[in-house]
Every structure is written in C-alpha cells, then in structure tokens.
Amino acid sequence: MNSTPLAFRTKLLDRRDWYIAITAPVIGYLAARLLANLIRAASYNGVPSRPKIYRAPSQNLLTERDIPYPPDALSGGRDVSTPFGNTRVYEWGPETGRKILFVHGISTPCIVFARLAKRLVDSGHRVMLFDLYGRGYSDGPDPSIYRQDIGFFSAQILSVLASSSLNWMEGFSMVGYSLGGGISAEFCSYYPHPVESLILICSGGVTRPFKISTVSKLMYNDLFPDWVVNWWMRRTLRAASVVKPIDKVEEVHDDHRAHAENSSFPIFEDRENASAATTVAWQVAAHEGFVPSFVSSVKYAPIHDGHERWRRIGERCEERRKGGQVRGLKEGKVLLLLGGYDAVISSTETAEDAASVLGEENVCTRVLEGGHDLPTVNSEECFQPQGDVIFAGRTVSKGTEELVLV
C-alpha cells in the first residue's frame, strides 16, 4: 500500500491547523473591532465626544500644611479656564513694575520659582507663574489626543497672558527653567515681539540626545502601549523621589547652600517639607494626569531638537544689536544661567551648544554655584549673578556694552 498520499494529506492538514491558529486571532480581533465600530455608529447621536481631561488635585487643601504644595503657597492665585482644562496661575507684585513670566520644568510645578519670584517682587517687579498642564493644580488633557509639544504649550502660555487684567503683550521678560527653557526659547522664536528679555536657567532645548539611555529609547519609541510606559515611569519617578547624594556635590567641603543635595533643598523658606523630591512624589500620588503628561513631554516637548528655532533667536539678536528695527529682545542677547554641579543639564555642553547655535555674541552665559535645582538653592545669584551682568534690572558695564536682562 502506498502511504505517500496519506502522508501528504497529513502534512496539508498540519499546515491548515497552523494557518488557522495564526489567522483566527487576527480575524477575531478585526471582527470585534468592526462590531464595536458598528455599535458605536448605531448609538451616535450627532454630538462629538470630548477627549478625557485628567483633573488636578482638589484645592480644598488650604489648611493642610503637611502637603508640599498647598494651593495658597503663592500670592495672587487664580484658575484660568481653557479648552484643555483649567490652568493654575499666580500673579502678584507692583502693577507698574516690569513684568516677568516664569515657565517651569518637566516635573516640579511653578513653586520651584518661589524664592526667586519673591526677590523680584520685593525689588519692584510684577511676576506671573503658572503650572504646566498635568502639573500642580493644572488639569492634564489626554496626551494621546493632545501631544505636549511646543504648539500645545504655546497655546497655554497665550491663555495665561490673556488672563491677566494687565496688558502683558505690551512687553515682558521670560524666564524658563529646564524644560521650561526649551519651551520659552521656542515660544520666543515664534512670538518674539512681546518678549523683551529671555533668561534660560539650566535650560533644555538643545540638550545632546545621546544622553538618552537605551531603556528610555525603547520605552519612549511607541514600542509599548501607553499604559506600560506610564506604569514604568510612575515607578521610576517614585524611586527618583528618594533623595540620593550626588558625587560632585559631596566633593565640595563648604556649607554653601547651593551645595545641598539635589532635590532636597526646601522650596519655601517657611515650609521645610516642600522640596522638589516631595513635590514630585505628591504629584505622582495625587494627580492622575501627571505621569501621562510627563511621558508626553519627554516624547514631544522641545528638549533636544530646538536648534533651528534657537538660530532664529540668534539672528534676531544680531539684527537688534546692529540697530535693526526689530521688536523684542531689547538687549540683543539671551542670558543663560547654568549650575556648575548640574547632573541633568551639563553646564559645559550647554554653554558650548548655546553659543554655537545662538552665536557667541548673542548669548551671555553665567555658571553659578548649584546643581539642577539652581532657582531654589541659589536664588540670590539667579537674581543677581556674580560678575559683570545683573539679572534683576540693574545695569552694569561689560567693556563698552551695557546689559539689562530683566
């Protein structure tokens, strides 16, 4: 008896089993998607659904002094309603004083500027601070719908400026810290006319991308679904909230407060439990939108790719200093303040890259005592850098040139 046809049929059946095993789940998934779409279409009432908004923590916390960021921590607080949810804004200081807008970084909300803002108000300035979407007491619109890129943040900044009873668009100084530096620089490149001075502290924007770890590249490259990336980042941020000493800081043997361990220094003079570390930990626990917003900012915010927009700023500075009819950036320079012990933003690399992109004549760089928490741990030198440039609106000579950067 010839067994060849039987063996052939057996192999064919085996193949069919494999084909069915492979294709059945795909067909089942597509059928389920089609059924869900049909049900959704049948139940559609003509009213479009709105994207999800992660609501900020409740502000019924005025008496809870044990949290690092109570909503009455700063003066002049208000909530601004926008299409993306509420934005928390603080504005105070003399109405006739020079106006200064602050943009904070990727993790710590606007209270990171508390000490610096107080110094400026005490010296006669008008300040405005706000929480980026998904931080502090600002809502976080669904990042899967609204990417946290420069267009998204620019819309928020314009909403904040328009919310004031004063006319900020007639001219203000802009101070950006960390990610907020990248945001501020690109905002200035698109909306240069009202920005009279641009000050970048420990700024992102042209950070060298090779510093991204392999794990981060995998996690942020859409290889995994959002819930996996958010879960991983939530664990990472919780672990990062445990303060660890930094080697470079440990090598310093004096007690200057700028040498305090990164993230542990008190944000407020009268509230020791409020630090960058405790505030981030509070946001992870209390704000459902914080981690998704953080992840979206890492993916899409201006951290590494701002070179083209920074070059545009440099061109405008050059034109301004040559006497061209250019509005904004009155000094024809950008002030860059860097922390000498910053383990996040390298002072050496950032100074080199900023000078290369902006042009050496269009940037004034000062390396100050401190790490990445520079606005907190060394607010006095951010207010008034040591050397031949004054930060808070006073003029000093640099050769035959005078600079007034705020």
N, C-alpha and C positions, 0 to 999 in steps of 0.2 A: 504493500500500500504506500502511495506517495504522500508523504507528510508535508511537502513544500507549500501547497495552497493553504493548509491549515495553519502552518507557522506564519505565512504571510498575513492571513486574516487576523491572527492573534496580535501581530505587530501593529496592524492597522487599527485594531480596537484599542490597543495601548496608546497609540498616538491620539486617537479620538478622545480618550479619557484625559490625556494631558491637555488637549485643546480646550475641552470643556472645563477642566479645572482652572485653566488660565483665564478663559474669556468669561466664564459665568459671573465672577465677582464684578468685572468691568461692566458687563451688561446689566447686572443687578443695580450697580451704583448709578448708571445712566438712566435706568428706568425709574429709580427712586427720585433722582433729580427732576426728571420730566414730570413725574406725578406731583412733586412738590410745587413745581412751577405752574402746573395746571390748576392746582388747588389755590395757589396764590392769585393767579389771574382771575379765577372764578369769584374769589372773595374781594377783589379790588373794588373800592368804592369811589375811585377817582381822586382821592386825597393822597398826595405823596407822603411817604413815611420820612420822618426826620432822623438823621444819624444820632446815635446814642451820645449823650454827654455825661461824663463822669463828674458828679457833683463834688465840690470842695467840702472839706470838713465843716461841720456846723460851727457857726460863730457864737453860739450860746456858751462861750467859754471864758467870758470876761473875768470871772472870779477864780478860774483855775490857774493859779500861778505856777503849778508844777509842770505844765507843758512848756516846751521850749519856745513856742511861737503863739502866744495869745493874740487875738485879733486887735487888741488895743496896745500892742507893743510899740507902735509908731503913731505919730500925730496925723491928723487930717485924713483918717481912713474913709474910704467910700467904695461901693461896689458899682462897677460900670457894666451895664447890660450890652452884650454884643451878640451877633448871630452865632458865635461859637460858645456861648455861655458867659457867665459873669467873670469879670476881671477885678481883682482887688488892687486898689490904688491908694497911695498915701501922698499927700501934698501939703507942705507947710513951709513957713518962713516968710519974711517980708515980701509983700506983693510987688514992691518996686525993686526988689533985689534981682540980680542976674539969675536966670533960670537954668537949672541943671537937671537933666533927666538921666536916671540910672537904669541900666539893664544888667540883671544878674546872670549867673551861670547856669549850668545844666542841672544842678542838684539842690543847692541851698537857695531858698527864696530870697526876696528882696531885703530881708532883715540883715543880710550879710553886709549891707552898707550902713547899718545903724550908726556906728561910731563916726564914720566919715561924713554922713549926712548931718549929724548933729554939729560937727565942727563947722561945716559950711553954713548952716543956718545961723549959728552963733556969730559968724563973720558977716552976716547980712545977705545971704543968698536965699533964693527960693528953690526948693528941691521937690522932685517928684519921683517916687519909686513905685513899682508895681510887680506883682507876681506873674511870671510867665504862665501860660496855660498849663494846667496839670501840676502846678506847684503851689505850695502855701494855701491861700484861700481863693485861688482862681480855679474855675472849672476846667476840665480837660475834655475837649471834644474827641470823639472816637478817632484815634490816629490811623486806623485802617481806611478812613474816609478822608481825613484832613492830615496830610503829612506835615510834620513840624519842620518846614523849610523856611527860607527867607521870606517868601511871599506870605506865608502864614503868620510869621512873627511881625512882619511889616504892617499887616492889617491890624494886629493887636496894638502896636505902637501908635499908629494913627488914631485908633479908637481912644487910647489913653490920652493922647494930646488933645483930642477934640472934647474930652470930658471935662476939661478944666474951665473954670469961669474966667480965667485969664487967657490972653492970646499967645499961646506958646509958639505958634507958627511964625510969629514975627522974629523969632530968633532964640535959640537955647544952646547950651553946651550939652554934649552927650558923653556919658561915662559908661563904658562897657567892661564887664569883668568876666574873664574866662570865656565860656561860650558866648556870653553877652558881648564880648569884644568883637567876635566874628559877626554877630548879629548887628551890632552898632556900626561897624565898618561898612557892611554891605548896605544897610539902610541909608547911611550917609552917601554911598555911591549912587543910589537910586533917587534919593531925596536930599540933594546937597544944599539947597538954598537956605533952609531954616537952621541948619547945623553950623553954628558959629565956631565951635571948637570940638574936637574929637579927642577923647582921652581913653586909651585902652590899657587895662590893668590885667597882667598875666593872661594875655589875650590868646584865644584860639583864632581860627580863620585861615592861617597859613601853616598850621601845625603839620610837621612832616608825617605822612601816612604810614611810613614803615614802622612806626612805633606801635601800631595796632598788633595785638597778639594773634597767633594763629587761631586760637579758640574763638576770639572775638570776631575774626573774619568769617568763620564758619557760622557763628550764631547770628550775625547781622546780614548775612548774604541771602536771605529768603530760602535757605535750605530747610529750615524747620518752621513749623507753624507758629503763629504769634504766641499762642498760649505756652508753648515750650520755651520760647525766648524770654517771655515775661517771667515765667517761673524761675528760669536760670538767673535773670537779672535781679529778681527780688531777693534770692538767696545771696547773690554777690553783694548787693547794696547793704543787706543786713550784716554781712560779715565785715564789710568796709566800715561800718559804723562803729566797730570796736577799734578804738584809737590805738595805733601802734607807733612807736618811735621811729623816726627817720634817721638813718645813719649820719647824713650830713649835718643834721641838726645836733645830734649827740656829740659831734666833734667840736662844737662851739662851747667854750668853757666860761662864758659870761652869762649874766642873768637878764640880758635884754629881752623884753617880752616878745620881740619878733622872732626869737629862737624857741618859742614854745612849740610843743609837738603839734604838727599839722592837725587841724580839725577839732582840737580840744580847747582852744582858747575861747573864753566867753565872748559871745557876740555883743551882749549888752553889759554896761558897766555895773548894773544893779541886779543882774539875773545870771548867776553862775551856772545854772543848769542848761542854759541855752548856748549851744556851740554848733558848729557845722555838723558834727557827728550826730548829736542828739536830735537835731532838726531833721536830718535826712532819715534817721530811724523813725521819727514821728510821722513823717510823710509816708514812708513805706507802710506803716500800720494804719494810718488814718485817712489817707487819700487814695481812693481806688484808681484814680487816673494817673497817679504819679509814675508808677513803673512803666505803663504803656507810653506815656509822654516822654519819659527818659529814653526809652528804646527808640522811639521815632526820631528824637533829636539826634541820637548817635548816628542813625541811618541817613538823615536828610538835612540836618542843620549845617550851617556854614562853619565847619571845623577845620577841614583840610584843603578845600578847593576854592578859596577866596582870592586867588592871585589876580585874576582878571579884574575883579571889582576893586581890589586894593590899588592896582595900577591906575585905574581911573581916578581914584582919590589923589594919588601922587601927581598925576597930570594936572588936576585942578589946583593942587597946592603950588605946583610950579608956575602955572599961569597966574595965580593970585600974587605970588611973590614978585613976579615980573611986571606987576601993575596992570594986569588984565582986568576987564570988567566981569569979575566972577563973584557971585554971591556965595556966602557961607565960608567956613574955614578962614576966618579973618587973619590968623597968624601965618597962613600958608604952610603950616606944619601940623603933624599929628604927634601928640605926646604919648609915648609908650613907657609904662611903668612895669618893671619886672621884679620878681622876687629872687634874690640871689641863691636861695635854698629850695626853690620850687622843684618838686619831684614830678609835677604834672606837665607844666609848660617850661621847657628849658630856656633859661634866660639867654644863654649864648646862642642857641639855634634861632630863637625867635627874633633876637636883635639882628642877627645876620639876615634872616629871611625878610624881615620887615624893611630893612634898609635896601635890600636887593629889589623888592617889589615896589615899594613906595618911592625909592630914590633916596640916597643918603641925605640930601639937602632938605628932604620933605618930612623927615621924622626926627624927633628928639627923644632919645632913649635914656632912661634912668634905671639903674639896677639898685634896688633898695634892700634893706635888711628884712628878711622874712621868706616864707615859703609861699605855697599857693593860696593861703589864707591872708594874703597881704592886706586887703582892705580892712580886715578885722585886727590882725596882730600888730599892724604898723600903720594905723590910720593917720597918725601925726605926720609921717613922711609922705603918705599919699596926698595929704592935704597940702604939704609944703615940702617937696623933695629937696634934699640937701644938694647944694651945687648952684649952678647958675640959672636955674629955671624955677619959678614959683608956681605952684599949682592953683592957688586959691585967688586968682585975680589980681595979684600984685605983679609989678613989672620990675625986672632986673636986667642988667646988661649981659649980653654974651657977645663980646667983641663990640662991634658997632650995631649989633642987632638986638632988638627988644622983643621979648615973647610974653604974651599974656594968654595963657592957655585955658583959663576958666573965667 
